[in-house]
Amino acid sequence: MANSLQAKKRIRQNETSRIRNKSAKSEIRTLTKKFNALIESQDKAGAESVFRDLTSSLDKAEKNHLFHRNNIARQKSAISKSLAGIQG
């Protein structure tokens, strides 16, 4: 258990950050699954809509150092390639 006030405050801050990060990562996973399902069903309009939301969430995660910037770049590249591969 933490003894100093500073250590106690860091524990509170870390818990708040953990919850916020968990929520953001969960949102990205959910949007990725939704995007992949739309790609499988060849729904270009729906996929473009989810693509915008997903790239926005990825950019916010990168800005807050939730993931490494190269990881975000790789994910965005992969989803844009799969979106470009849809006919219709």
N, CA, C and O atoms as a Tinker XYZ file with bonds, in Angstrom:
   352  protein
     1  N      0.845000   -1.182000    0.000000    73     2
     2  CA     0.000000    0.000000    0.000000    64     1     3
     3  C      0.888000    1.241000    0.000000    63     2     4     5
     4  O      1.941000    1.278000    0.637000    81     3
     5  N      0.437000    2.241000   -0.724000    73     3     6
     6  CA     1.207000    3.472000   -0.831000    64     5     7
     7  C      1.139000    4.255000    0.482000    63     6     8     9
     8  O      0.106000    4.301000    1.151000    81     7
     9  N      2.269000    4.866000    0.823000    73     7    10
    10  CA     2.324000    5.643000    2.057000    64     9    11
    11  C      2.252000    7.140000    1.801000    63    10    12    13
    12  O      1.576000    7.862000    2.534000    81    11
    13  N      2.933000    7.610000    0.779000    73    11    14
    14  CA     2.976000    9.052000    0.554000    64    13    15
    15  C      1.725000    9.519000   -0.176000    63    14    16    17
    16  O      1.056000    8.736000   -0.851000    81    15
    17  N      1.421000   10.787000   -0.036000    73    15    18
    18  CA     0.280000   11.375000   -0.733000    64    17    19
    19  C      0.480000   11.298000   -2.243000    63    18    20    21
    20  O     -0.462000   11.053000   -2.997000    81    19
    21  N      1.703000   11.508000   -2.662000    73    19    22
    22  CA     2.016000   11.464000   -4.092000    64    21    23
    23  C      1.728000   10.076000   -4.677000    63    22    24    25
    24  O      1.155000    9.959000   -5.760000    81    23
    25  N      2.127000    9.036000   -3.957000    73    23    26
    26  CA     1.900000    7.672000   -4.429000    64    25    27
    27  C      0.408000    7.340000   -4.446000    63    26    28    29
    28  O     -0.066000    6.650000   -5.349000    81    27
    29  N     -0.325000    7.827000   -3.456000    73    27    30
    30  CA    -1.768000    7.599000   -3.424000    64    29    31
    31  C     -2.459000    8.294000   -4.601000    63    30    32    33
    32  O     -3.382000    7.748000   -5.206000    81    31
    33  N     -1.999000    9.492000   -4.909000    73    31    34
    34  CA    -2.578000   10.230000   -6.044000    64    33    35
    35  C     -2.278000    9.500000   -7.347000    63    34    36    37
    36  O     -3.149000    9.402000   -8.211000    81    35
    37  N     -1.064000    8.989000   -7.503000    73    35    38
    38  CA    -0.711000    8.255000   -8.732000    64    37    39
    39  C     -1.584000    7.007000   -8.887000    63    38    40    41
    40  O     -1.949000    6.646000  -10.007000    81    39
    41  N     -1.917000    6.354000   -7.793000    73    39    42
    42  CA    -2.791000    5.186000   -7.846000    64    41    43
    43  C     -4.169000    5.587000   -8.372000    63    42    44    45
    44  O     -4.746000    4.901000   -9.216000    81    43
    45  N     -4.691000    6.713000   -7.861000    73    43    46
    46  CA    -5.992000    7.197000   -8.354000    64    45    47
    47  C     -5.923000    7.561000   -9.829000    63    46    48    49
    48  O     -6.823000    7.221000  -10.598000    81    47
    49  N     -4.860000    8.252000  -10.228000    73    47    50
    50  CA    -4.713000    8.664000  -11.630000    64    49    51
    51  C     -4.575000    7.454000  -12.547000    63    50    52    53
    52  O     -5.163000    7.419000  -13.627000    81    51
    53  N     -3.803000    6.470000  -12.118000    73    51    54
    54  CA    -3.605000    5.276000  -12.933000    64    53    55
    55  C     -4.907000    4.521000  -13.141000    63    54    56    57
    56  O     -5.153000    4.006000  -14.231000    81    55
    57  N     -5.736000    4.449000  -12.124000    73    55    58
    58  CA    -7.024000    3.758000  -12.250000    64    57    59
    59  C     -7.939000    4.484000  -13.235000    63    58    60    61
    60  O     -8.617000    3.844000  -14.039000    81    59
    61  N     -7.962000    5.820000  -13.176000    73    59    62
    62  CA    -8.771000    6.603000  -14.110000    64    61    63
    63  C     -8.282000    6.403000  -15.533000    63    62    64    65
    64  O     -9.084000    6.227000  -16.450000    81    63
    65  N     -6.974000    6.430000  -15.722000    73    63    66
    66  CA    -6.397000    6.234000  -17.046000    64    65    67
    67  C     -6.675000    4.837000  -17.565000    63    66    68    69
    68  O     -6.959000    4.659000  -18.749000    81    67
    69  N     -6.594000    3.838000  -16.685000    73    67    70
    70  CA    -6.825000    2.452000  -17.087000    64    69    71
    71  C     -8.245000    2.276000  -17.618000    63    70    72    73
    72  O     -8.456000    1.612000  -18.632000    81    71
    73  N     -9.209000    2.871000  -16.933000    73    71    74
    74  CA   -10.606000    2.755000  -17.364000    64    73    75
    75  C    -10.813000    3.470000  -18.701000    63    74    76    77
    76  O    -11.483000    2.945000  -19.590000    81    75
    77  N    -10.237000    4.662000  -18.842000    73    75    78
    78  CA   -10.368000    5.426000  -20.087000    64    77    79
    79  C     -9.721000    4.678000  -21.249000    63    78    80    81
    80  O    -10.297000    4.599000  -22.334000    81    79
    81  N     -8.528000    4.129000  -21.029000    73    79    82
    82  CA    -7.819000    3.398000  -22.080000    64    81    83
    83  C     -8.562000    2.123000  -22.457000    63    82    84    85
    84  O     -8.624000    1.763000  -23.633000    81    83
    85  N     -9.118000    1.448000  -21.477000    73    83    86
    86  CA    -9.862000    0.215000  -21.727000    64    85    87
    87  C    -11.068000    0.501000  -22.613000    63    86    88    89
    88  O    -11.364000   -0.266000  -23.530000    81    87
    89  N    -11.756000    1.589000  -22.344000    73    87    90
    90  CA   -12.923000    1.973000  -23.132000    64    89    91
    91  C    -12.535000    2.299000  -24.570000    63    90    92    93
    92  O    -13.213000    1.879000  -25.507000    81    91
    93  N    -11.450000    3.043000  -24.747000    73    91    94
    94  CA   -11.008000    3.424000  -26.097000    64    93    95
    95  C    -10.570000    2.204000  -26.895000    63    94    96    97
    96  O    -10.896000    2.090000  -28.077000    81    95
    97  N     -9.840000    1.298000  -26.271000    73    95    98
    98  CA    -9.398000    0.090000  -26.967000    64    97    99
    99  C    -10.583000   -0.792000  -27.332000    63    98   100   101
   100  O    -10.605000   -1.400000  -28.403000    81    99
   101  N    -11.560000   -0.863000  -26.451000    73    99   102
   102  CA   -12.756000   -1.654000  -26.717000    64   101   103
   103  C    -13.523000   -1.086000  -27.911000    63   102   104   105
   104  O    -14.012000   -1.834000  -28.758000    81   103
   105  N    -13.621000    0.237000  -27.969000    73   103   106
   106  CA   -14.308000    0.887000  -29.093000    64   105   107
   107  C    -13.610000    0.576000  -30.409000    63   106   108   109
   108  O    -14.270000    0.310000  -31.413000    81   107
   109  N    -12.282000    0.608000  -30.413000    73   107   110
   110  CA   -11.518000    0.320000  -31.629000    64   109   111
   111  C    -11.731000   -1.125000  -32.055000    63   110   112   113
   112  O    -11.920000   -1.399000  -33.241000    81   111
   113  N    -11.703000   -2.061000  -31.093000    73   111   114
   114  CA   -11.934000   -3.468000  -31.428000    64   113   115
   115  C    -13.334000   -3.676000  -32.004000    63   114   116   117
   116  O    -13.503000   -4.418000  -32.972000    81   115
   117  N    -14.336000   -3.027000  -31.415000    73   115   118
   118  CA   -15.713000   -3.164000  -31.881000    64   117   119
   119  C    -15.863000   -2.617000  -33.298000    63   118   120   121
   120  O    -16.470000   -3.261000  -34.154000    81   119
   121  N    -15.310000   -1.430000  -33.545000    73   119   122
   122  CA   -15.405000   -0.839000  -34.878000    64   121   123
   123  C    -14.658000   -1.673000  -35.914000    63   122   124   125
   124  O    -15.102000   -1.785000  -37.056000    81   123
   125  N    -13.532000   -2.255000  -35.523000    73   123   126
   126  CA   -12.772000   -3.094000  -36.451000    64   125   127
   127  C    -13.576000   -4.335000  -36.834000    63   126   128   129
   128  O    -13.610000   -4.719000  -38.004000    81   127
   129  N    -14.220000   -4.959000  -35.852000    73   127   130
   130  CA   -15.040000   -6.135000  -36.143000    64   129   131
   131  C    -16.215000   -5.763000  -37.041000    63   130   132   133
   132  O    -16.554000   -6.500000  -37.967000    81   131
   133  N    -16.834000   -4.617000  -36.765000    73   131   134
   134  CA   -17.967000   -4.168000  -37.576000    64   133   135
   135  C    -17.509000   -3.888000  -39.008000    63   134   136   137
   136  O    -18.196000   -4.250000  -39.964000    81   135
   137  N    -16.347000   -3.243000  -39.155000    73   135   138
   138  CA   -15.801000   -2.930000  -40.477000    64   137   139
   139  C    -15.505000   -4.211000  -41.253000    63   138   140   141
   140  O    -15.843000   -4.319000  -42.431000    81   139
   141  N    -14.877000   -5.176000  -40.593000    73   139   142
   142  CA   -14.540000   -6.434000  -41.267000    64   141   143
   143  C    -15.789000   -7.197000  -41.697000    63   142   144   145
   144  O    -15.797000   -7.834000  -42.750000    81   143
   145  N    -16.847000   -7.136000  -40.883000    73   143   146
   146  CA   -18.100000   -7.799000  -41.264000    64   145   147
   147  C    -18.709000   -7.137000  -42.491000    63   146   148   149
   148  O    -19.243000   -7.820000  -43.365000    81   147
   149  N    -18.634000   -5.814000  -42.563000    73   147   150
   150  CA   -19.169000   -5.096000  -43.726000    64   149   151
   151  C    -18.343000   -5.368000  -44.977000    63   150   152   153
   152  O    -18.883000   -5.427000  -46.081000    81   151
   153  N    -17.038000   -5.532000  -44.803000    73   151   154
   154  CA   -16.170000   -5.865000  -45.941000    64   153   155
   155  C    -16.525000   -7.252000  -46.469000    63   154   156   157
   156  O    -16.584000   -7.466000  -47.680000    81   155
   157  N    -16.761000   -8.187000  -45.558000    73   155   158
   158  CA   -17.126000   -9.548000  -45.955000    64   157   159
   159  C    -18.446000   -9.572000  -46.727000    63   158   160   161
   160  O    -18.616000  -10.350000  -47.665000    81   159
   161  N    -19.380000   -8.703000  -46.316000    73   159   162
   162  CA   -20.688000   -8.683000  -46.972000    64   161   163
   163  C    -20.711000   -7.750000  -48.188000    63   162   164   165
   164  O    -21.760000   -7.569000  -48.806000    81   163
   165  N    -19.564000   -7.159000  -48.536000    73   163   166
   166  CA   -19.422000   -6.285000  -49.714000    64   165   167
   167  C    -20.324000   -5.049000  -49.641000    63   166   168   169
   168  O    -20.785000   -4.560000  -50.672000    81   167
   169  N    -20.577000   -4.543000  -48.435000    73   167   170
   170  CA   -21.400000   -3.344000  -48.247000    64   169   171
   171  C    -20.484000   -2.122000  -48.232000    63   170   172   173
   172  O    -19.963000   -1.744000  -47.183000    81   171
   173  N    -20.291000   -1.505000  -49.400000    73   171   174
   174  CA   -19.334000   -0.418000  -49.522000    64   173   175
   175  C    -19.780000    0.834000  -48.769000    63   174   176   177
   176  O    -18.968000    1.476000  -48.104000    81   175
   177  N    -21.062000    1.186000  -48.866000    73   175   178
   178  CA   -21.552000    2.396000  -48.195000    64   177   179
   179  C    -21.409000    2.288000  -46.680000    63   178   180   181
   180  O    -20.942000    3.219000  -46.023000    81   179
   181  N    -21.808000    1.162000  -46.141000    73   179   182
   182  CA   -21.674000    0.963000  -44.695000    64   181   183
   183  C    -20.228000    0.918000  -44.251000    63   182   184   185
   184  O    -19.871000    1.449000  -43.199000    81   183
   185  N    -19.398000    0.279000  -45.061000    73   183   186
   186  CA   -17.976000    0.171000  -44.724000    64   185   187
   187  C    -17.303000    1.546000  -44.735000    63   186   188   189
   188  O    -16.439000    1.822000  -43.902000    81   187
   189  N    -17.699000    2.408000  -45.678000    73   187   190
   190  CA   -17.111000    3.754000  -45.724000    64   189   191
   191  C    -17.485000    4.560000  -44.487000    63   190   192   193
   192  O    -16.672000    5.319000  -43.959000    81   191
   193  N    -18.721000    4.386000  -44.032000    73   191   194
   194  CA   -19.168000    5.089000  -42.829000    64   193   195
   195  C    -18.377000    4.631000  -41.607000    63   194   196   197
   196  O    -17.900000    5.455000  -40.827000    81   195
   197  N    -18.240000    3.326000  -41.443000    73   195   198
   198  CA   -17.500000    2.782000  -40.307000    64   197   199
   199  C    -16.013000    3.113000  -40.447000    63   198   200   201
   200  O    -15.326000    3.321000  -39.446000    81   199
   201  N    -15.513000    3.161000  -41.688000    73   199   202
   202  CA   -14.113000    3.499000  -41.937000    64   201   203
   203  C    -13.782000    4.877000  -41.366000    63   202   204   205
   204  O    -12.742000    5.060000  -40.733000    81   203
   205  N    -14.667000    5.836000  -41.591000    73   203   206
   206  CA   -14.431000    7.190000  -41.061000    64   205   207
   207  C    -14.382000    7.181000  -39.538000    63   206   208   209
   208  O    -13.504000    7.797000  -38.934000    81   207
   209  N    -15.333000    6.477000  -38.919000    73   207   210
   210  CA   -15.354000    6.408000  -37.456000    64   209   211
   211  C    -14.108000    5.701000  -36.911000    63   210   212   213
   212  O    -13.523000    6.123000  -35.914000    81   211
   213  N    -13.718000    4.620000  -37.585000    73   211   214
   214  CA   -12.573000    3.833000  -37.130000    64   213   215
   215  C    -11.273000    4.618000  -37.261000    63   214   216   217
   216  O    -10.456000    4.617000  -36.341000    81   215
   217  N    -11.075000    5.286000  -38.387000    73   215   218
   218  CA    -9.841000    6.062000  -38.543000    64   217   219
   219  C     -9.793000    7.216000  -37.544000    63   218   220   221
   220  O     -8.725000    7.561000  -37.039000    81   219
   221  N    -10.942000    7.806000  -37.263000    73   219   222
   222  CA   -10.989000    8.872000  -36.262000    64   221   223
   223  C    -10.596000    8.339000  -34.888000    63   222   224   225
   224  O     -9.813000    8.965000  -34.174000    81   223
   225  N    -11.139000    7.191000  -34.524000    73   223   226
   226  CA   -10.806000    6.590000  -33.225000    64   225   227
   227  C     -9.336000    6.204000  -33.150000    63   226   228   229
   228  O     -8.696000    6.373000  -32.112000    81   227
   229  N     -8.802000    5.686000  -34.251000    73   227   230
   230  CA    -7.385000    5.316000  -34.280000    64   229   231
   231  C     -6.502000    6.551000  -34.130000    63   230   232   233
   232  O     -5.499000    6.513000  -33.416000    81   231
   233  N     -6.868000    7.645000  -34.798000    73   231   234
   234  CA    -6.084000    8.874000  -34.683000    64   233   235
   235  C     -6.104000    9.421000  -33.263000    63   234   236   237
   236  O     -5.086000    9.896000  -32.761000    81   235
   237  N     -7.261000    9.355000  -32.620000    73   235   238
   238  CA    -7.350000    9.816000  -31.231000    64   237   239
   239  C     -6.505000    8.935000  -30.316000    63   238   240   241
   240  O     -5.858000    9.432000  -29.395000    81   239
   241  N     -6.513000    7.627000  -30.571000    73   239   242
   242  CA    -5.704000    6.714000  -29.759000    64   241   243
   243  C     -4.219000    7.000000  -29.949000    63   242   244   245
   244  O     -3.438000    6.930000  -29.000000    81   243
   245  N     -3.839000    7.322000  -31.176000    73   243   246
   246  CA    -2.433000    7.662000  -31.441000    64   245   247
   247  C     -2.057000    8.954000  -30.730000    63   246   248   249
   248  O     -0.977000    9.053000  -30.149000    81   247
   249  N     -2.930000    9.930000  -30.771000    73   247   250
   250  CA    -2.659000   11.220000  -30.133000    64   249   251
   251  C     -2.461000   11.059000  -28.628000    63   250   252   253
   252  O     -1.647000   11.758000  -28.024000    81   251
   253  N     -3.206000   10.140000  -28.030000    73   251   254
   254  CA    -3.110000    9.918000  -26.587000    64   253   255
   255  C     -2.110000    8.827000  -26.211000    63   254   256   257
   256  O     -2.071000    8.389000  -25.061000    81   255
   257  N     -1.296000    8.385000  -27.185000    73   255   258
   258  CA    -0.246000    7.386000  -26.967000    64   257   259
   259  C     -0.808000    6.070000  -26.436000    63   258   260   261
   260  O     -0.185000    5.403000  -25.610000    81   259
   261  N     -1.988000    5.710000  -26.918000    73   259   262
   262  CA    -2.601000    4.447000  -26.522000    64   261   263
   263  C     -1.951000    3.284000  -27.255000    63   262   264   265
   264  O     -1.798000    2.197000  -26.696000    81   263
   265  N     -1.567000    3.514000  -28.508000    73   263   266
   266  CA    -0.839000    2.554000  -29.333000    64   265   267
   267  C      0.350000    3.276000  -29.956000    63   266   268   269
   268  O      0.370000    4.505000  -30.020000    81   267
   269  N      1.320000    2.529000  -30.405000    73   267   270
   270  CA     2.452000    3.113000  -31.105000    64   269   271
   271  C      1.994000    3.647000  -32.459000    63   270   272   273
   272  O      1.099000    3.077000  -33.083000    81   271
   273  N      2.601000    4.733000  -32.912000    73   271   274
   274  CA     2.149000    5.372000  -34.156000    64   273   275
   275  C      2.308000    4.460000  -35.370000    63   274   276   277
   276  O      1.518000    4.549000  -36.310000    81   275
   277  N      3.318000    3.585000  -35.367000    73   275   278
   278  CA     3.479000    2.671000  -36.504000    64   277   279
   279  C      2.387000    1.602000  -36.505000    63   278   280   281
   280  O      1.951000    1.159000  -37.568000    81   279
   281  N      1.954000    1.193000  -35.332000    73   279   282
   282  CA     0.858000    0.238000  -35.220000    64   281   283
   283  C     -0.417000    0.852000  -35.808000    63   282   284   285
   284  O     -1.133000    0.195000  -36.563000    81   283
   285  N     -0.694000    2.101000  -35.464000    73   283   286
   286  CA    -1.869000    2.801000  -35.980000    64   285   287
   287  C     -1.766000    2.942000  -37.495000    63   286   288   289
   288  O     -2.744000    2.717000  -38.207000    81   287
   289  N     -0.585000    3.313000  -37.991000    73   287   290
   290  CA    -0.384000    3.476000  -39.433000    64   289   291
   291  C     -0.617000    2.154000  -40.157000    63   290   292   293
   292  O     -1.223000    2.133000  -41.229000    81   291
   293  N     -0.144000    1.058000  -39.581000    73   291   294
   294  CA    -0.327000   -0.253000  -40.191000    64   293   295
   295  C     -1.803000   -0.648000  -40.240000    63   294   296   297
   296  O     -2.276000   -1.178000  -41.246000    81   295
   297  N     -2.522000   -0.390000  -39.159000    73   295   298
   298  CA    -3.951000   -0.711000  -39.126000    64   297   299
   299  C     -4.734000    0.121000  -40.134000    63   298   300   301
   300  O     -5.599000   -0.404000  -40.835000    81   299
   301  N     -4.433000    1.422000  -40.210000    73   299   302
   302  CA    -5.137000    2.296000  -41.150000    64   301   303
   303  C     -4.842000    1.897000  -42.589000    63   302   304   305
   304  O     -5.728000    1.943000  -43.443000    81   303
   305  N     -3.610000    1.510000  -42.859000    73   303   306
   306  CA    -3.243000    1.069000  -44.197000    64   305   307
   307  C     -4.001000   -0.192000  -44.581000    63   306   308   309
   308  O     -4.493000   -0.308000  -45.704000    81   307
   309  N     -4.095000   -1.126000  -43.660000    73   307   310
   310  CA    -4.773000   -2.394000  -43.935000    64   309   311
   311  C     -6.262000   -2.188000  -44.189000    63   310   312   313
   312  O     -6.824000   -2.800000  -45.098000    81   311
   313  N     -6.905000   -1.336000  -43.397000    73   311   314
   314  CA    -8.342000   -1.152000  -43.600000    64   313   315
   315  C     -8.627000   -0.348000  -44.856000    63   314   316   317
   316  O     -9.648000   -0.561000  -45.509000    81   315
   317  N     -7.733000    0.580000  -45.206000    73   315   318
   318  CA    -7.961000    1.334000  -46.436000    64   317   319
   319  C     -7.765000    0.450000  -47.669000    63   318   320   321
   320  O     -8.461000    0.620000  -48.670000    81   319
   321  N     -6.819000   -0.493000  -47.600000    73   319   322
   322  CA    -6.630000   -1.432000  -48.701000    64   321   323
   323  C     -7.848000   -2.337000  -48.862000    63   322   324   325
   324  O     -8.293000   -2.604000  -49.978000    81   323
   325  N     -8.380000   -2.803000  -47.738000    73   323   326
   326  CA    -9.548000   -3.695000  -47.830000    64   325   327
   327  C    -10.773000   -2.924000  -48.315000    63   326   328   329
   328  O    -11.614000   -3.496000  -49.008000    81   327
   329  N    -10.897000   -1.642000  -47.971000    73   327   330
   330  CA   -11.999000   -0.838000  -48.464000    64   329   331
   331  C    -11.871000   -0.591000  -49.956000    63   330   332   333
   332  O    -12.863000   -0.602000  -50.685000    81   331
   333  N    -10.641000   -0.368000  -50.405000    73   331   334
   334  CA   -10.420000   -0.144000  -51.840000    64   333   335
   335  C    -10.657000   -1.402000  -52.659000    63   334   336   337
   336  O    -10.907000   -1.318000  -53.861000    81   335
   337  N    -10.582000   -2.570000  -52.025000    73   335   338
   338  CA   -10.759000   -3.821000  -52.735000    64   337   339
   339  C    -12.211000   -4.216000  -52.976000    63   338   340   341
   340  O    -12.483000   -5.216000  -53.640000    81   339
   341  N    -13.150000   -3.428000  -52.434000    73   339   342
   342  CA   -14.571000   -3.759000  -52.621000    64   341   343
   343  C    -15.045000   -3.261000  -53.985000    63   342   344   345
   344  O    -14.750000   -2.134000  -54.382000    81   343
   345  N    -15.775000   -4.109000  -54.690000    73   343   346
   346  CA   -16.409000   -3.685000  -55.929000    64   345   347
   347  C    -17.818000   -3.207000  -55.607000    63   346   348   349
   348  O    -18.504000   -3.769000  -54.752000    81   347
   349  N    -18.232000   -2.163000  -56.305000    73   347   350
   350  CA   -19.606000   -1.701000  -56.138000    64   349   351
   351  C    -19.608000   -0.399000  -55.453000    63   350   352
   352  O    -20.673000    0.170000  -55.212000    81   351
